[in-house]
Amino acid sequence: MRTPHHRRRAALPVLLSAGLLLTACGTDDDTASEAGAETSDETGVSANEPIVTTFDGGLYVLDGQTLEVAQDIELEGFNRLNPAGDERHVFVSTSEGFQVLDAVGAEQTDTVFSADTPGHVVRHAGRTVLFADGTGEVTAFDTDALGEGMPEDLDTYTTEEAHHGVAVELENGELLVTLGDEEERVGAVVLDEDREEVARSEECPGVHGETTAQGEAVVIGCEDGVLTYQDGEFTKVDSEDDYGRIGNQAGSDDSPVVLGDYKTDPDAELERPEQVALVDTADASMTLVDLPASYTFRSLGRGPNGEALVLGTDGALHVIDPETAEITDSVELMDEWEEPLEWQQPRPALFVRGGTAYVTDTATDQVHAVDLASGEVTASVTLAETPNELSGVDH
């Protein structure tokens, strides 16, 4: 196995500025103990800036600084994770709905947002929005209201047809929600604060996923490009190929450019793409970047200054300058790996928070913390079970 500290280095990008060197992944034991004591709850357990990973039969809550296991939580079934948007909670999508995990206290709470087939969770502008695929119900609330259990003020909206969709609430109260049914998804609609329609586009076949970029530009993926919404208008950005599917995106408030996956074979049982798309929301353009390896839907992330990050099947974390579309750095973290055919099966995953990238290695059951400024692995842990999904609290 390659040592996690080995690094293939190109010229360090301007985006990885010296200011990142101030971002520390770990602290001394005394500091960590003091921080943990302040947040300790009934369990007597606490985790500093926790991250969470699923495994077959449960969850691991890890201390985000040391990667020590704070709690091993039993939970049957295939469970998915999403940040809730605050510094304490993570949503666990279970058979009952969206269940709130107190990650700092390392325990599941009794707060469950009931949902038939819980899907996307979106955090934006101090609001958290949940989408239930089985009913098309959208639930929005103030993110900081989670600290008191179930928020008192819930705003709900139900789409005309149930579908695998997504919704995001903007700073001005507008709600962007996808259009579709169980057979097909075609685009998105924007509703004002009174939930009256103000904009619509049905130019996005196979709509999937959502992210926001600088200037509150919203981007959703299509089978032939992306659809953007900004300043009250939809804009379609076409792919270079007739079928150029973008289904997963990663945005940054520090960049107008959105990182997306890019697939070109509609008939593939499992396509292993070796290109990613960079969509510039400022001029509605798309640039494709060739990679030295393939990647999966759990491979995309953004750094603290907007740098685009892709975890490749060559075992390296690749850094792309979104302005030049060049790979500027590659950090080797693990042996080469291959994406499994079933999307629910474990594969290496990437979660980025601040100046730290957290990466799972499913071949060794490890989780690594990587300082993005130096490329050094600052902490590692070997788990008893193979990690699958990876997420964590926000800063």
C-alpha positions as CSV (number, residue, x, y, z in Angstrom):
1,M,0.0,0.0,0.0
2,R,1.1,3.5,-0.7
3,T,1.9,5.5,2.4
4,P,-0.7,8.1,3.1
5,H,2.0,10.8,3.4
6,H,3.4,10.4,-0.1
7,R,2.5,13.3,-2.4
8,R,2.7,13.8,-6.2
9,R,3.2,17.5,-6.4
10,A,2.6,19.9,-9.2
11,A,3.0,23.7,-8.7
12,L,0.9,24.5,-5.6
13,P,-2.1,26.5,-6.7
14,V,-2.6,30.1,-5.9
15,L,-5.9,29.1,-4.3
16,L,-4.1,27.1,-1.7
17,S,-2.9,30.3,0.0
18,A,-0.6,30.7,3.0
19,G,-3.7,31.6,5.0
20,L,-4.6,27.9,4.9
21,L,-1.6,27.1,7.0
22,L,-3.5,28.6,9.9
23,T,-6.1,25.9,9.7
24,A,-5.1,23.2,12.2
25,C,-6.7,19.7,12.1
26,G,-5.8,18.7,15.6
27,T,-5.3,20.3,19.0
28,D,-3.4,19.2,22.1
29,D,-5.1,16.8,24.4
30,D,-5.9,19.4,27.1
31,T,-7.6,21.7,24.6
32,A,-9.6,18.8,23.2
33,S,-10.7,17.7,26.6
34,E,-11.8,21.1,27.6
35,A,-13.9,21.5,24.4
36,G,-15.4,18.1,24.9
37,A,-16.3,18.8,28.5
38,E,-18.2,21.9,27.5
39,T,-20.4,19.9,25.1
40,S,-20.8,16.6,27.1
41,D,-24.4,15.5,27.5
42,E,-26.3,12.7,29.1
43,T,-24.2,10.0,27.5
44,G,-21.0,11.3,29.1
45,V,-19.5,11.2,25.6
46,S,-18.6,14.1,23.3
47,A,-16.8,14.7,20.1
48,N,-15.1,17.8,18.9
49,E,-16.2,19.0,15.4
50,P,-17.4,15.4,14.8
51,I,-17.6,13.5,11.5
52,V,-19.9,10.5,11.1
53,T,-19.6,7.4,8.9
54,T,-22.1,4.6,8.3
55,F,-21.3,0.9,8.2
56,D,-23.5,-2.2,7.7
57,G,-25.5,-2.1,10.8
58,G,-24.7,1.2,12.4
59,L,-22.8,4.5,12.6
60,Y,-19.5,5.6,13.9
61,V,-19.2,9.1,15.4
62,L,-15.6,10.2,15.2
63,D,-13.8,13.1,16.8
64,G,-13.0,15.4,13.9
65,Q,-9.6,16.4,15.4
66,T,-8.2,13.1,16.6
67,L,-10.5,10.7,14.6
68,E,-10.9,8.6,17.7
69,V,-14.3,6.8,17.8
70,A,-16.5,8.6,20.2
71,Q,-19.5,6.3,19.8
72,D,-20.5,3.2,17.9
73,I,-24.3,3.4,17.3
74,E,-26.3,0.3,16.2
75,L,-28.8,1.1,13.4
76,E,-30.2,-1.5,11.1
77,G,-30.6,-1.0,7.4
78,F,-28.9,1.1,4.7
79,N,-28.6,4.6,6.2
80,R,-27.6,7.8,4.6
81,L,-26.1,11.0,6.1
82,N,-26.3,14.7,5.5
83,P,-25.1,17.7,7.5
84,A,-28.0,19.5,9.2
85,G,-26.3,22.8,8.7
86,D,-25.2,23.7,12.2
87,E,-22.2,22.8,14.4
88,R,-23.9,19.9,16.3
89,H,-26.3,17.8,14.2
90,V,-26.3,15.4,11.3
91,F,-29.4,14.0,9.6
92,V,-29.6,10.2,9.3
93,S,-32.1,9.0,6.6
94,T,-33.8,5.9,8.0
95,S,-36.9,4.0,7.1
96,E,-38.9,6.4,9.4
97,G,-37.6,9.6,7.8
98,F,-34.9,12.2,8.6
99,Q,-33.7,11.4,12.1
100,V,-31.5,14.0,13.9
101,L,-28.2,12.7,15.3
102,D,-26.6,14.8,18.0
103,A,-23.1,14.3,16.7
104,V,-21.3,16.3,19.4
105,G,-23.1,14.3,22.1
106,A,-22.6,11.2,20.0
107,E,-26.2,9.9,20.3
108,Q,-29.4,9.6,18.2
109,T,-32.1,11.9,19.3
110,D,-35.9,11.3,19.3
111,T,-36.4,14.0,16.7
112,V,-37.6,12.5,13.5
113,F,-39.0,14.4,10.5
114,S,-41.3,11.7,9.2
115,A,-40.8,11.1,5.5
116,D,-41.7,8.5,2.9
117,T,-38.3,7.8,1.3
118,P,-36.2,10.6,2.7
119,G,-34.0,12.2,0.0
120,H,-32.0,15.3,-0.3
121,V,-31.1,17.7,2.5
122,V,-30.1,21.2,1.5
123,R,-28.5,23.9,3.8
124,H,-28.5,27.4,2.6
125,A,-28.9,31.0,4.0
126,G,-29.6,29.8,7.5
127,R,-32.4,27.4,6.3
128,T,-32.5,23.7,6.1
129,V,-34.8,22.1,3.5
130,L,-35.8,18.4,3.4
131,F,-37.2,16.6,0.4
132,A,-39.3,13.4,0.7
133,D,-39.1,11.5,-2.5
134,G,-42.1,9.3,-1.8
135,T,-44.6,12.1,-1.4
136,G,-42.8,15.2,-2.9
137,E,-43.2,17.0,0.5
138,V,-40.7,19.8,1.1
139,T,-40.1,20.8,4.7
140,A,-38.1,24.0,5.5
141,F,-37.0,25.5,8.9
142,D,-34.4,27.7,10.5
143,T,-31.3,25.6,10.9
144,D,-30.5,26.9,14.4
145,A,-33.9,25.8,15.6
146,L,-32.7,22.2,15.7
147,G,-31.0,22.8,19.0
148,E,-34.4,22.6,20.8
149,G,-35.6,19.4,19.2
150,M,-38.4,19.6,16.6
151,P,-38.6,23.3,15.3
152,E,-41.9,25.0,16.1
153,D,-42.1,26.8,12.8
154,L,-42.0,24.4,9.8
155,D,-42.8,25.6,6.3
156,T,-44.1,22.8,4.1
157,Y,-44.9,22.5,0.4
158,T,-45.9,19.5,-1.7
159,T,-45.0,19.1,-5.4
160,E,-47.7,18.1,-7.8
161,E,-46.1,14.7,-8.3
162,A,-43.8,12.6,-6.1
163,H,-40.3,12.2,-7.5
164,H,-36.7,11.9,-6.6
165,G,-36.2,15.6,-6.2
166,V,-34.5,18.5,-4.4
167,A,-35.4,22.0,-3.1
168,V,-33.5,25.0,-1.9
169,E,-34.7,28.1,-0.2
170,L,-33.0,31.4,-1.2
171,E,-32.2,34.4,1.0
172,N,-35.2,36.3,-0.3
173,G,-37.5,33.5,0.7
174,E,-38.0,32.1,-2.8
175,L,-38.2,28.3,-3.0
176,L,-36.6,26.5,-6.0
177,V,-38.0,22.9,-6.4
178,T,-37.6,20.3,-9.1
179,L,-40.3,19.2,-11.5
180,G,-41.1,15.6,-12.3
181,D,-42.9,12.4,-11.5
182,E,-42.0,8.8,-10.9
183,E,-41.3,8.3,-14.7
184,E,-39.3,11.4,-15.6
185,R,-37.9,14.6,-14.2
186,V,-37.9,17.7,-16.5
187,G,-36.8,20.8,-14.7
188,A,-37.5,23.2,-11.9
189,V,-39.9,25.9,-10.7
190,V,-39.3,28.9,-8.4
191,L,-42.0,30.0,-6.0
192,D,-42.1,33.3,-4.1
193,E,-42.7,33.7,-0.3
194,D,-46.4,33.2,-0.9
195,R,-45.6,30.1,-2.9
196,E,-46.8,31.6,-6.1
197,E,-44.8,30.6,-9.3
198,V,-42.3,33.3,-10.5
199,A,-40.1,31.3,-12.8
200,R,-40.1,27.9,-14.5
201,S,-37.9,25.8,-16.8
202,E,-38.5,22.4,-18.3
203,E,-35.2,22.3,-20.2
204,C,-33.5,19.9,-17.8
205,P,-34.2,16.2,-18.6
206,G,-33.3,13.8,-15.8
207,V,-32.8,16.6,-13.3
208,H,-30.7,15.5,-10.3
209,G,-28.8,17.2,-7.5
210,E,-28.3,20.8,-6.4
211,T,-25.7,23.2,-5.3
212,T,-25.1,26.9,-5.0
213,A,-22.2,29.1,-6.1
214,Q,-20.9,32.6,-5.5
215,G,-23.7,35.2,-5.8
216,E,-26.3,32.7,-4.8
217,A,-26.4,31.0,-8.2
218,V,-28.3,27.7,-7.9
219,V,-27.2,24.9,-10.2
220,I,-29.1,21.6,-10.8
221,G,-27.8,18.8,-13.0
222,C,-29.4,17.5,-16.2
223,E,-28.7,14.7,-18.7
224,D,-27.5,17.3,-21.2
225,G,-25.9,19.9,-19.0
226,V,-27.1,22.0,-16.1
227,L,-29.8,24.5,-15.3
228,T,-28.8,27.6,-13.3
229,Y,-31.0,30.1,-11.5
230,Q,-29.8,33.5,-10.5
231,D,-31.3,37.0,-10.2
232,G,-34.8,35.7,-11.1
233,E,-33.9,33.9,-14.3
234,F,-33.2,30.4,-15.4
235,T,-30.2,29.7,-17.8
236,K,-29.4,26.4,-19.5
237,V,-25.8,25.5,-19.9
238,D,-25.4,22.7,-22.5
239,S,-23.0,19.8,-22.3
240,E,-20.5,19.3,-25.1
241,D,-22.1,15.9,-25.8
242,D,-25.7,15.2,-26.7
243,Y,-25.8,13.0,-23.6
244,G,-23.5,14.7,-21.1
245,R,-25.1,13.9,-17.7
246,I,-24.3,15.9,-14.6
247,G,-26.0,14.4,-11.6
248,N,-23.8,15.4,-8.6
249,Q,-22.4,18.9,-8.0
250,A,-20.2,20.6,-5.5
251,G,-20.3,24.4,-5.2
252,S,-18.5,27.1,-3.2
253,D,-19.6,30.6,-2.0
254,D,-16.0,31.6,-2.9
255,S,-16.3,30.7,-6.6
256,P,-18.7,31.2,-9.5
257,V,-17.6,27.8,-10.8
258,V,-19.4,24.6,-9.9
259,L,-17.8,21.2,-10.0
260,G,-19.9,18.4,-11.4
261,D,-19.5,14.8,-12.5
262,Y,-19.8,14.0,-16.2
263,K,-21.1,10.9,-17.9
264,T,-21.6,10.3,-21.6
265,D,-22.9,6.7,-22.0
266,P,-26.7,6.4,-21.4
267,D,-26.6,2.7,-21.9
268,A,-23.8,1.8,-19.4
269,E,-24.6,-0.5,-16.6
270,L,-22.0,1.5,-14.6
271,E,-20.0,4.2,-16.2
272,R,-16.7,5.0,-14.7
273,P,-16.1,8.6,-15.9
274,E,-12.7,10.1,-16.3
275,Q,-13.8,13.7,-16.9
276,V,-15.4,16.3,-14.6
277,A,-17.2,19.4,-15.6
278,L,-16.5,22.9,-14.4
279,V,-19.6,25.2,-14.9
280,D,-19.0,28.9,-14.7
281,T,-22.2,30.5,-13.6
282,A,-20.9,34.0,-14.4
283,D,-20.8,33.4,-18.1
284,A,-22.9,30.2,-18.5
285,S,-20.0,28.2,-19.9
286,M,-18.8,24.6,-19.3
287,T,-15.2,23.2,-19.3
288,L,-14.3,19.5,-19.1
289,V,-11.2,18.4,-17.2
290,D,-9.5,15.1,-18.0
291,L,-8.5,13.1,-15.0
292,P,-5.9,10.3,-14.6
293,A,-8.5,8.0,-13.2
294,S,-12.2,7.5,-12.7
295,Y,-14.2,8.6,-9.6
296,T,-17.7,8.2,-8.1
297,F,-20.5,10.3,-6.8
298,R,-18.9,10.3,-3.3
299,S,-15.7,11.8,-4.8
300,L,-16.4,15.5,-5.2
301,G,-15.7,18.3,-2.8
302,R,-14.6,22.0,-2.6
303,G,-11.7,23.5,-0.6
304,P,-11.8,26.5,1.6
305,N,-10.9,28.9,-1.2
306,G,-13.1,27.3,-3.9
307,E,-10.5,24.8,-5.2
308,A,-12.2,21.7,-6.8
309,L,-11.4,18.3,-5.2
310,V,-11.8,14.9,-6.7
311,L,-11.0,11.6,-5.0
312,G,-9.9,9.3,-7.8
313,T,-9.8,5.5,-8.2
314,D,-6.1,5.8,-8.5
315,G,-6.0,6.5,-4.7
316,A,-5.2,10.2,-5.0
317,L,-7.0,13.3,-4.1
318,H,-6.7,15.6,-7.1
319,V,-6.9,19.4,-6.7
320,I,-8.2,21.4,-9.7
321,D,-7.9,25.2,-10.1
322,P,-11.5,26.1,-11.2
323,E,-10.2,29.3,-13.0
324,T,-7.6,27.5,-15.2
325,A,-9.2,24.0,-15.2
326,E,-5.8,22.5,-14.5
327,I,-4.9,19.8,-12.0
328,T,-2.5,21.6,-9.8
329,D,-1.8,18.9,-7.1
330,S,-2.4,15.2,-6.4
331,V,-2.1,13.7,-2.9
332,E,-1.7,9.9,-2.8
333,L,-3.7,8.4,0.0
334,M,-4.4,4.7,-0.7
335,D,-4.1,1.9,-3.2
336,E,-6.0,1.9,-6.5
337,W,-9.6,0.8,-6.1
338,E,-12.6,0.1,-8.3
339,E,-16.2,1.3,-7.9
340,P,-18.6,-1.5,-7.0
341,L,-21.6,-2.1,-9.3
342,E,-24.2,-1.5,-6.6
343,W,-24.3,2.1,-5.5
344,Q,-25.1,1.2,-1.9
345,Q,-21.9,-0.8,-1.5
346,P,-19.0,0.9,0.2
347,R,-16.4,2.8,-1.8
348,P,-13.9,5.5,-0.7
349,A,-15.7,8.7,0.1
350,L,-14.7,12.4,0.6
351,F,-16.0,15.0,3.1
352,V,-14.5,18.4,3.2
353,R,-14.8,20.9,6.1
354,G,-12.7,24.0,6.2
355,G,-9.1,23.2,5.4
356,T,-9.4,19.5,6.1
357,A,-10.4,16.7,3.8
358,Y,-11.7,13.5,5.4
359,V,-11.3,10.4,3.2
360,T,-12.3,6.8,3.8
361,D,-10.3,3.8,2.5
362,T,-12.6,0.9,2.3
363,A,-9.9,-1.6,1.6
364,T,-8.2,-1.0,4.9
365,D,-11.3,0.2,6.9
366,Q,-9.5,3.5,7.6
367,V,-10.5,7.2,7.8
368,H,-7.8,9.8,7.1
369,A,-7.8,13.6,7.8
370,V,-5.8,15.5,5.2
371,D,-4.6,19.1,5.7
372,L,-5.3,20.7,2.3
373,A,-2.6,23.3,2.8
374,S,0.3,20.9,3.2
375,G,-1.1,17.7,1.8
376,E,-0.2,15.9,5.0
377,V,-2.3,13.2,6.7
378,T,-2.8,14.7,10.2
379,A,-4.8,11.8,11.7
380,S,-5.9,8.3,10.8
381,V,-8.1,5.6,12.4
382,T,-8.7,2.0,11.6
383,L,-12.4,1.0,12.2
384,A,-13.8,-2.4,13.2
385,E,-16.2,-2.2,10.3
386,T,-16.0,-1.0,6.7
387,P,-17.0,2.7,6.4
388,N,-19.6,3.7,3.8
389,E,-21.1,7.1,3.8
390,L,-19.2,10.0,5.3
391,S,-20.4,13.3,6.6
392,G,-20.1,15.7,9.5
393,V,-21.3,18.9,11.2
394,D,-20.7,22.3,9.7
395,H,-18.3,24.8,11.1
